[in-house]
């Protein structure tokens, strides 16, 4: 028998045929044991690229695989052929007031109370990252319509004093947006514990609980030993070591990585080769070789790869260098990729670094502001195969124990669906 919370009136069905078809699919899903229905609001979704896009797709697929029904509300143009139980809608548009009114009408066709999980990055919803209307709309969904709003904080807000007056003005608006979101939220999920500390001061009486929900890797581990060996033959000679970096080579990370390679490792590159993986790798390699032409034969770039190809390239590496200016944290998906592949990783510690990284032994840490210390760690691990093996094993174990997508899904589902108030 279909539960009352999954019923929808004939009037609703006739009012919107596409939604009616989806509701029929939802009802069929209920017969298969679906226990909850989710509405994920995201500023990006495949084929759009980005960390939030990849994360939302993984979460939607994981919830659906667990038996839930998932509706993803995303911008115009976004569309993904997802697994059974995942339905994407382009109703978010540009998150303008008109778009939000249209989205609200579509949400109203689903059983109340609706469980809405918002992927939050301030710059994701247009209006130069100052979309107060979107935050007020979420507040109204909570207060007027009884929807249960949950916020997943990927980025909290801009900092003061790091740019011109326009950035400071945006930072002020971001804090006002935070206040509104906390008044709307039933629960707040954070990608790293530091975001709880920054947001909690703006609670103003809100009792929404905070919970850490680490970001898993968005690169699936591919088991293809033959392709891995082919890559090693291409990039190394006589079984030499292959040192990798995976990222997008933005200025903050590149400014740390470049001196490590140029000033500290270049003189010792008789044996190791360097493999730069990810979008921007070609550009970074070109600049590196321009400054040190002698590295041309030892530095390789693999740009614009599929997720499967990225996995094989990471698997081919003996060691990864993953520095971050604020230190490693659990929101760094580029590090999570190496961790999930069981790779020894040299990375940096800083203000955002959680205690678990030093306690686990899953990475080798050096201060973010000390490229020389990073280089010494790399040289030490290049010479110590046993230590690399130990760190790699600890890395894989930590990922499986704390960061695998299964933990994300279990945490979200354990929080429980909202209790039905009415059915349509």
LOMI-928956 format. One record per residue (C-alpha): x, y, z; residue number from 1. Coordinates in nm, 3 decimals. Example, Ala and Ser with C-alpha at 12.3 -4.5 7.8 and 13.67 -1.06 7.14 Angstrom:
<nodes>
<<1.230, -0.450, 0.780>, 1>,
<<1.367, -0.106, 0.714>, 2>,
</nodes>
This chain:
<nodes>
<<0.000, 0.000, 0.000>, 1>,
<<0.129, 0.345, -0.091>, 2>,
<<0.187, 0.572, 0.208>, 3>,
<<-0.024, 0.885, 0.243>, 4>,
<<0.284, 1.106, 0.218>, 5>,
<<0.344, 0.982, -0.137>, 6>,
<<-0.010, 1.049, -0.267>, 7>,
<<-0.090, 1.338, -0.497>, 8>,
<<-0.432, 1.457, -0.608>, 9>,
<<-0.564, 1.423, -0.960>, 10>,
<<-0.587, 1.802, -0.983>, 11>,
<<-0.214, 1.831, -0.918>, 12>,
<<-0.137, 1.567, -1.180>, 13>,
<<-0.346, 1.738, -1.443>, 14>,
<<-0.191, 2.075, -1.366>, 15>,
<<0.156, 1.973, -1.473>, 16>,
<<0.211, 1.671, -1.690>, 17>,
<<0.593, 1.651, -1.655>, 18>,
<<0.569, 1.668, -1.278>, 19>,
<<0.288, 1.413, -1.293>, 20>,
<<0.517, 1.170, -1.470>, 21>,
<<0.783, 1.218, -1.207>, 22>,
<<0.534, 1.169, -0.927>, 23>,
<<0.424, 0.845, -1.089>, 24>,
<<0.787, 0.734, -1.090>, 25>,
<<0.817, 0.838, -0.725>, 26>,
<<0.512, 0.630, -0.638>, 27>,
<<0.660, 0.329, -0.817>, 28>,
<<0.983, 0.385, -0.628>, 29>,
<<0.789, 0.378, -0.302>, 30>,
<<0.678, 0.022, -0.378>, 31>,
<<1.048, -0.071, -0.389>, 32>,
<<1.103, 0.045, -0.031>, 33>,
<<1.196, 0.412, -0.065>, 34>,
<<1.214, 0.559, 0.284>, 35>,
<<1.262, 0.929, 0.215>, 36>,
<<1.226, 1.195, -0.049>, 37>,
<<1.491, 1.463, -0.098>, 38>,
<<1.502, 1.796, -0.277>, 39>,
<<1.861, 1.904, -0.347>, 40>,
<<1.912, 2.266, -0.452>, 41>,
<<2.250, 2.326, -0.615>, 42>,
<<2.411, 2.613, -0.809>, 43>,
<<2.583, 2.370, -1.046>, 44>,
<<2.516, 2.021, -1.177>, 45>,
<<2.650, 1.809, -1.467>, 46>,
<<2.738, 1.876, -1.739>, 47>,
<<2.854, 2.188, -1.556>, 48>,
<<3.198, 2.130, -1.405>, 49>,
<<3.301, 2.203, -1.050>, 50>,
<<3.338, 2.053, -0.708>, 51>,
<<2.980, 2.126, -0.602>, 52>,
<<2.850, 1.975, -0.925>, 53>,
<<3.046, 1.653, -0.870>, 54>,
<<2.952, 1.640, -0.503>, 55>,
<<2.580, 1.688, -0.567>, 56>,
<<2.580, 1.416, -0.830>, 57>,
<<2.756, 1.173, -0.594>, 58>,
<<2.519, 1.249, -0.306>, 59>,
<<2.211, 1.218, -0.526>, 60>,
<<2.329, 0.885, -0.664>, 61>,
<<2.419, 0.757, -0.317>, 62>,
<<2.083, 0.850, -0.167>, 63>,
<<1.902, 0.689, -0.460>, 64>,
<<2.110, 0.372, -0.429>, 65>,
<<2.007, 0.358, -0.063>, 66>,
<<1.640, 0.356, -0.168>, 67>,
<<1.547, 0.724, -0.145>, 68>,
<<1.387, 0.943, -0.413>, 69>,
<<1.598, 1.246, -0.504>, 70>,
<<1.496, 1.561, -0.691>, 71>,
<<1.781, 1.789, -0.795>, 72>,
<<1.684, 2.152, -0.858>, 73>,
<<1.958, 2.312, -1.066>, 74>,
<<2.031, 2.596, -1.309>, 75>,
<<1.912, 2.616, -1.666>, 76>,
<<2.115, 2.397, -1.898>, 77>,
<<2.217, 2.148, -1.631>, 78>,
<<2.110, 1.791, -1.697>, 79>,
<<2.248, 1.454, -1.602>, 80>,
<<2.132, 1.105, -1.689>, 81>,
<<2.136, 0.976, -1.337>, 82>,
<<2.046, 0.645, -1.178>, 83>,
<<1.693, 0.529, -1.099>, 84>,
<<1.548, 0.746, -0.828>, 85>,
<<1.724, 1.071, -0.929>, 86>,
<<1.527, 1.339, -1.117>, 87>,
<<1.684, 1.667, -1.220>, 88>,
<<1.487, 1.988, -1.278>, 89>,
<<1.610, 2.314, -1.434>, 90>,
<<1.364, 2.527, -1.237>, 91>,
<<1.633, 2.709, -1.035>, 92>,
<<1.734, 2.900, -1.346>, 93>,
<<1.943, 3.199, -1.243>, 94>,
<<1.787, 3.213, -0.893>, 95>,
<<1.607, 3.537, -0.979>, 96>,
<<1.285, 3.622, -0.791>, 97>,
<<1.082, 3.498, -1.091>, 98>,
<<1.283, 3.174, -1.099>, 99>,
<<1.228, 3.124, -0.727>, 100>,
<<0.853, 3.177, -0.759>, 101>,
<<0.844, 2.915, -1.035>, 102>,
<<1.057, 2.677, -0.829>, 103>,
<<0.827, 2.727, -0.531>, 104>,
<<0.521, 2.636, -0.737>, 105>,
<<0.689, 2.317, -0.853>, 106>,
<<0.797, 2.222, -0.501>, 107>,
<<0.441, 2.274, -0.378>, 108>,
<<0.332, 1.984, -0.597>, 109>,
<<0.529, 1.741, -0.383>, 110>,
<<0.423, 1.608, -0.042>, 111>,
<<0.486, 1.839, 0.253>, 112>,
<<0.698, 1.882, 0.450>, 113>,
<<0.966, 1.874, 0.183>, 114>,
<<1.322, 1.796, 0.290>, 115>,
<<1.537, 2.052, 0.110>, 116>,
<<1.916, 2.016, 0.116>, 117>,
<<2.086, 2.334, -0.013>, 118>,
<<2.443, 2.320, -0.144>, 119>,
<<2.575, 2.653, -0.016>, 120>,
<<2.849, 2.860, -0.169>, 121>,
<<2.775, 3.236, -0.154>, 122>,
<<2.899, 3.298, -0.508>, 123>,
<<2.691, 3.015, -0.653>, 124>,
<<2.352, 3.185, -0.676>, 125>,
<<2.424, 3.493, -0.886>, 126>,
<<2.380, 3.860, -0.803>, 127>,
<<2.756, 3.892, -0.757>, 128>,
<<2.735, 3.650, -0.464>, 129>,
<<2.483, 3.873, -0.282>, 130>,
<<2.150, 3.702, -0.354>, 131>,
<<1.959, 3.801, -0.041>, 132>,
<<1.634, 3.714, -0.218>, 133>,
<<1.737, 3.349, -0.238>, 134>,
<<1.807, 3.334, 0.136>, 135>,
<<1.476, 3.505, 0.217>, 136>,
<<1.299, 3.262, -0.015>, 137>,
<<1.444, 2.968, 0.180>, 138>,
<<1.335, 3.134, 0.505>, 139>,
<<0.981, 3.169, 0.367>, 140>,
<<0.979, 2.804, 0.258>, 141>,
<<1.058, 2.712, 0.617>, 142>,
<<0.824, 2.951, 0.796>, 143>,
<<0.527, 2.972, 0.559>, 144>,
<<0.529, 2.632, 0.392>, 145>,
<<0.678, 2.412, 0.662>, 146>,
<<0.965, 2.284, 0.450>, 147>,
<<1.262, 2.138, 0.637>, 148>,
<<1.569, 2.328, 0.520>, 149>,
<<1.916, 2.180, 0.560>, 150>,
<<2.227, 2.372, 0.454>, 151>,
<<2.548, 2.206, 0.335>, 152>,
<<2.818, 2.471, 0.378>, 153>,
<<3.093, 2.426, 0.120>, 154>,
<<3.214, 2.786, 0.162>, 155>,
<<3.102, 3.017, 0.447>, 156>,
<<3.160, 3.377, 0.337>, 157>,
<<3.426, 3.619, 0.216>, 158>,
<<3.672, 3.757, 0.470>, 159>,
<<3.711, 4.123, 0.552>, 160>,
<<4.028, 4.309, 0.467>, 161>,
<<4.148, 4.084, 0.184>, 162>,
<<4.050, 4.307, -0.106>, 163>,
<<3.897, 4.642, -0.190>, 164>,
<<3.588, 4.802, -0.039>, 165>,
<<3.361, 4.610, -0.277>, 166>,
<<3.482, 4.280, -0.135>, 167>,
<<3.430, 4.410, 0.218>, 168>,
<<3.076, 4.510, 0.123>, 169>,
<<3.012, 4.164, -0.018>, 170>,
<<3.158, 4.008, 0.299>, 171>,
<<2.911, 4.210, 0.505>, 172>,
<<2.617, 4.097, 0.290>, 173>,
<<2.739, 3.737, 0.317>, 174>,
<<2.709, 3.758, 0.694>, 175>,
<<2.355, 3.890, 0.666>, 176>,
<<2.277, 3.602, 0.433>, 177>,
<<2.424, 3.364, 0.692>, 178>,
<<2.194, 3.503, 0.962>, 179>,
<<1.889, 3.448, 0.739>, 180>,
<<1.996, 3.096, 0.642>, 181>,
<<2.049, 2.997, 1.004>, 182>,
<<1.701, 3.121, 1.091>, 183>,
<<1.563, 2.906, 0.809>, 184>,
<<1.769, 2.592, 0.874>, 185>,
<<1.664, 2.279, 1.059>, 186>,
<<2.021, 2.151, 1.036>, 187>,
<<2.358, 2.275, 0.913>, 188>,
<<2.615, 2.042, 0.759>, 189>,
<<2.973, 2.168, 0.723>, 190>,
<<3.248, 2.042, 0.494>, 191>,
<<3.512, 2.117, 0.760>, 192>,
<<3.475, 2.186, 1.135>, 193>,
<<3.616, 2.538, 1.089>, 194>,
<<3.300, 2.644, 0.906>, 195>,
<<3.092, 2.564, 1.215>, 196>,
<<3.307, 2.798, 1.423>, 197>,
<<3.266, 3.077, 1.168>, 198>,
<<2.890, 3.034, 1.121>, 199>,
<<2.783, 2.962, 1.478>, 200>,
<<2.851, 3.320, 1.592>, 201>,
<<2.570, 3.434, 1.359>, 202>,
<<2.309, 3.191, 1.497>, 203>,
<<2.124, 3.464, 1.694>, 204>,
<<1.916, 3.214, 1.887>, 205>,
<<1.886, 2.954, 1.612>, 206>,
<<1.896, 2.601, 1.752>, 207>,
<<1.988, 2.433, 1.426>, 208>,
<<2.246, 2.162, 1.505>, 209>,
<<2.576, 2.159, 1.319>, 210>,
<<2.733, 1.838, 1.193>, 211>,
<<3.056, 1.771, 1.006>, 212>,
<<3.000, 1.605, 0.668>, 213>,
<<3.341, 1.553, 0.503>, 214>,
<<3.369, 1.578, 0.126>, 215>,
<<3.454, 1.246, -0.045>, 216>,
<<3.668, 1.208, -0.355>, 217>,
<<3.493, 1.279, -0.684>, 218>,
<<3.736, 1.053, -0.872>, 219>,
<<3.635, 0.684, -0.875>, 220>,
<<3.916, 0.436, -0.820>, 221>,
<<3.972, 0.244, -1.145>, 222>,
<<4.141, -0.096, -1.127>, 223>,
<<4.341, -0.115, -1.452>, 224>,
<<4.693, -0.240, -1.385>, 225>,
<<4.779, -0.265, -1.753>, 226>,
<<4.702, 0.101, -1.823>, 227>,
<<4.893, 0.204, -1.510>, 228>,
<<5.205, 0.021, -1.630>, 229>,
<<5.171, 0.178, -1.976>, 230>,
<<5.170, 0.523, -1.817>, 231>,
<<5.472, 0.444, -1.602>, 232>,
<<5.667, 0.333, -1.909>, 233>,
<<5.567, 0.656, -2.083>, 234>,
<<5.661, 0.892, -1.803>, 235>,
<<5.958, 0.722, -1.633>, 236>,
<<6.271, 0.542, -1.741>, 237>,
<<6.423, 0.225, -1.596>, 238>,
<<6.162, 0.198, -1.321>, 239>,
<<6.231, 0.544, -1.177>, 240>,
<<6.001, 0.720, -0.935>, 241>,
<<5.704, 0.922, -1.053>, 242>,
<<5.597, 1.218, -0.837>, 243>,
<<5.249, 1.352, -0.907>, 244>,
<<5.031, 1.653, -0.836>, 245>,
<<4.656, 1.668, -0.903>, 246>,
<<4.473, 1.999, -0.911>, 247>,
<<4.375, 2.301, -1.117>, 248>,
<<4.700, 2.498, -1.070>, 249>,
<<4.542, 2.814, -0.938>, 250>,
<<4.775, 3.084, -0.810>, 251>,
<<4.749, 2.999, -0.435>, 252>,
<<4.857, 2.637, -0.481>, 253>,
<<5.091, 2.698, -0.776>, 254>,
<<5.280, 2.961, -0.577>, 255>,
<<5.375, 2.689, -0.325>, 256>,
<<5.424, 2.404, -0.571>, 257>,
<<5.648, 2.596, -0.812>, 258>,
<<5.931, 2.677, -0.570>, 259>,
<<5.928, 2.321, -0.441>, 260>,
<<5.989, 2.195, -0.794>, 261>,
<<6.217, 2.473, -0.916>, 262>,
<<6.435, 2.562, -0.622>, 263>,
<<6.450, 2.243, -0.423>, 264>,
<<6.384, 1.937, -0.638>, 265>,
<<6.525, 2.044, -0.974>, 266>,
<<6.882, 1.963, -0.876>, 267>,
<<6.784, 1.614, -0.765>, 268>,
<<6.568, 1.515, -1.061>, 269>,
<<6.816, 1.268, -1.203>, 270>,
<<6.580, 0.990, -1.095>, 271>,
<<6.222, 1.109, -1.023>, 272>,
<<5.992, 1.238, -1.294>, 273>,
<<5.705, 1.480, -1.232>, 274>,
<<5.348, 1.420, -1.355>, 275>,
<<5.112, 1.718, -1.344>, 276>,
<<4.749, 1.603, -1.355>, 277>,
<<4.435, 1.811, -1.406>, 278>,
<<4.300, 2.118, -1.584>, 279>,
<<4.573, 2.378, -1.610>, 280>,
<<4.859, 2.125, -1.607>, 281>,
<<4.981, 2.219, -1.957>, 282>,
<<4.994, 2.587, -1.871>, 283>,
<<5.176, 2.524, -1.544>, 284>,
<<5.429, 2.293, -1.711>, 285>,
<<5.499, 2.551, -1.982>, 286>,
<<5.574, 2.816, -1.722>, 287>,
<<5.787, 2.575, -1.519>, 288>,
<<5.998, 2.473, -1.818>, 289>,
<<6.035, 2.835, -1.925>, 290>,
<<6.200, 2.908, -1.591>, 291>,
<<6.403, 2.585, -1.582>, 292>,
<<6.455, 2.444, -1.935>, 293>,
<<6.652, 2.153, -1.793>, 294>,
<<6.330, 2.008, -1.651>, 295>,
<<6.162, 1.967, -1.991>, 296>,
<<6.234, 1.595, -2.022>, 297>,
<<6.132, 1.519, -1.664>, 298>,
<<5.809, 1.716, -1.624>, 299>,
<<5.493, 1.586, -1.793>, 300>,
<<5.140, 1.725, -1.809>, 301>,
<<4.809, 1.542, -1.840>, 302>,
<<4.539, 1.805, -1.895>, 303>,
<<4.159, 1.771, -1.946>, 304>,
<<4.124, 1.406, -1.854>, 305>,
<<3.812, 1.205, -1.780>, 306>,
<<3.759, 1.096, -1.420>, 307>,
<<3.861, 0.742, -1.514>, 308>,
<<4.183, 0.864, -1.679>, 309>,
<<4.263, 1.080, -1.376>, 310>,
<<4.234, 0.772, -1.157>, 311>,
<<4.478, 0.577, -1.371>, 312>,
<<4.726, 0.866, -1.373>, 313>,
<<4.710, 0.899, -0.993>, 314>,
<<4.752, 0.523, -0.958>, 315>,
<<5.071, 0.544, -1.168>, 316>,
<<5.238, 0.781, -0.921>, 317>,
<<5.468, 0.669, -0.640>, 318>,
<<5.418, 0.987, -0.440>, 319>,
<<5.187, 1.290, -0.452>, 320>,
<<5.269, 1.651, -0.361>, 321>,
<<4.950, 1.839, -0.258>, 322>,
<<5.028, 2.172, -0.086>, 323>,
<<4.756, 2.417, 0.024>, 324>,
<<4.814, 2.774, 0.145>, 325>,
<<4.577, 2.741, 0.443>, 326>,
<<4.679, 2.382, 0.508>, 327>,
<<4.522, 2.050, 0.424>, 328>,
<<4.161, 2.000, 0.531>, 329>,
<<3.883, 1.752, 0.469>, 330>,
<<3.727, 1.975, 0.200>, 331>,
<<4.020, 1.929, -0.040>, 332>,
<<3.887, 1.693, -0.305>, 333>,
<<4.221, 1.691, -0.489>, 334>,
<<4.380, 1.542, -0.177>, 335>,
<<4.088, 1.302, -0.126>, 336>,
<<4.156, 1.158, -0.471>, 337>,
<<4.510, 1.060, -0.371>, 338>,
<<4.389, 0.938, -0.033>, 339>,
<<4.125, 0.709, -0.186>, 340>,
<<4.393, 0.561, -0.414>, 341>,
<<4.615, 0.481, -0.116>, 342>,
<<4.895, 0.714, -0.224>, 343>,
<<5.160, 0.856, 0.008>, 344>,
<<5.100, 1.233, 0.006>, 345>,
<<5.321, 1.522, 0.108>, 346>,
<<5.098, 1.813, 0.204>, 347>,
<<5.090, 2.124, 0.421>, 348>,
<<4.957, 2.205, 0.765>, 349>,
<<4.793, 2.537, 0.846>, 350>,
<<4.505, 2.713, 1.018>, 351>,
<<4.240, 2.498, 0.847>, 352>,
<<4.411, 2.164, 0.917>, 353>,
<<4.213, 1.928, 1.140>, 354>,
<<4.400, 1.728, 1.410>, 355>,
<<4.315, 1.395, 1.245>, 356>,
<<4.578, 1.446, 0.973>, 357>,
<<4.873, 1.439, 1.212>, 358>,
<<4.713, 1.172, 1.432>, 359>,
<<4.634, 0.931, 1.148>, 360>,
<<4.979, 0.912, 0.986>, 361>,
<<4.797, 0.913, 0.652>, 362>,
<<4.993, 1.209, 0.511>, 363>,
<<5.336, 1.368, 0.556>, 364>,
<<5.296, 1.724, 0.685>, 365>,
<<5.510, 2.037, 0.659>, 366>,
<<5.417, 2.399, 0.742>, 367>,
<<5.231, 2.565, 0.454>, 368>,
<<5.467, 2.862, 0.458>, 369>,
<<5.786, 2.650, 0.432>, 370>,
<<5.856, 2.514, 0.080>, 371>,
<<6.197, 2.391, 0.197>, 372>,
<<6.034, 2.166, 0.456>, 373>,
<<5.799, 2.030, 0.190>, 374>,
<<6.097, 1.955, -0.033>, 375>,
<<6.284, 1.777, 0.246>, 376>,
<<5.983, 1.554, 0.306>, 377>,
<<5.960, 1.470, -0.064>, 378>,
<<6.330, 1.383, -0.080>, 379>,
<<6.304, 1.172, 0.235>, 380>,
<<6.008, 0.973, 0.103>, 381>,
<<6.167, 0.928, -0.239>, 382>,
<<6.451, 0.749, -0.061>, 383>,
<<6.232, 0.541, 0.173>, 384>,
<<6.005, 0.294, -0.005>, 385>,
<<5.896, 0.137, 0.323>, 386>,
<<5.775, 0.470, 0.461>, 387>,
<<5.586, 0.541, 0.139>, 388>,
<<5.413, 0.206, 0.172>, 389>,
<<5.316, 0.274, 0.535>, 390>,
<<5.173, 0.617, 0.458>, 391>,
<<4.985, 0.484, 0.155>, 392>,
<<4.823, 0.209, 0.361>, 393>,
<<4.724, 0.458, 0.631>, 394>,
<<4.584, 0.689, 0.363>, 395>,
<<4.359, 0.423, 0.217>, 396>,
<<4.242, 0.314, 0.562>, 397>,
<<4.163, 0.669, 0.672>, 398>,
<<3.964, 0.730, 0.355>, 399>,
<<3.761, 0.413, 0.398>, 400>,
<<3.700, 0.481, 0.766>, 401>,
<<3.611, 0.851, 0.748>, 402>,
<<3.562, 0.992, 0.398>, 403>,
<<3.405, 0.735, 0.169>, 404>,
<<3.072, 0.848, 0.018>, 405>,
<<2.897, 0.575, 0.217>, 406>,
<<2.961, 0.774, 0.536>, 407>,
<<2.806, 1.085, 0.379>, 408>,
<<2.493, 0.897, 0.282>, 409>,
<<2.465, 0.723, 0.619>, 410>,
<<2.492, 1.055, 0.805>, 411>,
<<2.230, 1.226, 0.590>, 412>,
<<1.984, 0.939, 0.620>, 413>,
<<2.045, 0.893, 0.993>, 414>,
<<1.929, 1.252, 1.049>, 415>,
<<1.585, 1.125, 0.948>, 416>,
<<1.314, 1.254, 0.714>, 417>,
<<1.072, 1.522, 0.834>, 418>,
<<0.738, 1.409, 0.971>, 419>,
<<0.448, 1.455, 0.729>, 420>,
<<0.220, 1.749, 0.800>, 421>,
<<-0.015, 1.702, 0.508>, 422>,
<<-0.038, 1.532, 0.171>, 423>,
<<-0.137, 1.670, -0.165>, 424>,
</nodes>
